[in-house]
Amino acid sequence: MRKIVSKENTRSMMFMYAYHTPTFHYRDRDWFVKYILPELFENKKDKYLLLAARRGIFKSKFI
């Protein structure tokens, strides 16, 4: 999962990864916070990918 998220360059998939974060978060919180959150929300490659991830998390019922 970590390699997939780090190589992702489409907005729609970043949105979907972020949208489904509650599933991963509740299964293994330590792994998710350590490896996946930085890849999703500290993306310095493209500001639009970061925006898509943020939109995905806000559309989900995570917060």
PEZI-V93096 format. One record per residue. N is the residue number from 0. RES is the residue in three letters. SS is DSSP state (~ for helix, > for strand, _ for the rest). D_LAST is the distance of its C-alpha to the last C-alpha in Angstrom with 2 decimals. Layout:
BEGIN
n,res,ss,d_last
N,RES,SS,D_LAST
N,RES,SS,D_LAST
END
This chain:
BEGIN
n,res,ss,d_last
0,MET,_,22.17
1,ARG,~,22.33
2,LYS,~,25.47
3,ILE,~,24.19
4,VAL,~,21.13
5,SER,~,23.39
6,LYS,~,25.98
7,GLU,_,23.83
8,ASN,_,24.85
9,THR,_,23.65
10,ARG,~,20.75
11,SER,~,20.16
12,MET,~,19.88
13,MET,~,17.52
14,PHE,~,15.25
15,MET,~,15.73
16,TYR,~,15.25
17,ALA,~,11.84
18,TYR,~,11.00
19,HIS,_,12.22
20,THR,~,10.72
21,PRO,~,9.28
22,THR,~,12.99
23,PHE,~,14.34
24,HIS,~,12.07
25,TYR,~,13.04
26,ARG,~,16.62
27,ASP,_,17.49
28,ARG,~,15.16
29,ASP,~,18.04
30,TRP,~,19.16
31,PHE,~,15.85
32,VAL,~,15.26
33,LYS,~,18.96
34,TYR,~,19.72
35,ILE,~,17.08
36,LEU,~,14.53
37,PRO,~,17.54
38,GLU,~,18.85
39,LEU,~,15.85
40,PHE,~,14.80
41,GLU,_,18.14
42,ASN,_,20.18
43,LYS,_,23.27
44,LYS,_,25.22
45,ASP,_,23.96
46,LYS,~,21.75
47,TYR,~,21.13
48,LEU,~,19.77
49,LEU,~,17.26
50,LEU,~,16.38
51,ALA,~,16.09
52,ALA,~,13.71
53,ARG,~,11.42
54,ARG,~,11.83
55,GLY,~,11.13
56,ILE,~,7.68
57,PHE,~,6.96
58,LYS,~,9.05
59,SER,_,7.55
60,LYS,_,5.69
61,PHE,_,3.79
62,ILE,_,0.00
END
